Amino acid sequence: MRATSTWTSPRREEGFTLIEILIVIFLLSLILAVAVPNYTKSTERAEKAICDNTKKGAEAQLELYLIDHKQDATKIMENGEIVLSKLVDEGYLKEAPQCPSNGKYRVGKGSDGTYQVKCSFHDEVSTH
Ligand SMILES: [Zn+2]
């Protein structure tokens, strides 16, 4: 059985009216306005998480190196600073640790006397 309409719609011209196009453009811009900031925030959070993991791994390997070398870091130092890429030469890291946001890692001593890896992008510059 076919449903029949009791009223017939007026015959329309082909294509869209200006108001229909404007509504579509408005809705698309609304979706973009919501989606783009969420996307950027989530990639920032992901990069920070990767950076934190990389730092923790580098700290753990540095600690191992120092235990193996009786806390003597002179072999992996350059200009008075520990250089993490030298842990690669020593076989403690597969590759030099890198921040996904292109921050530079520096090793410093924390308040508890242990070595801590800091990222120039995530630990020093950023305020969030
Ligand atoms: Zn970083």
Residues whose N, C-alpha, C, O or C-beta is under 5 A from the ligand:
A	BS01	ZN	C51 C99 G103 C119 F121 H122
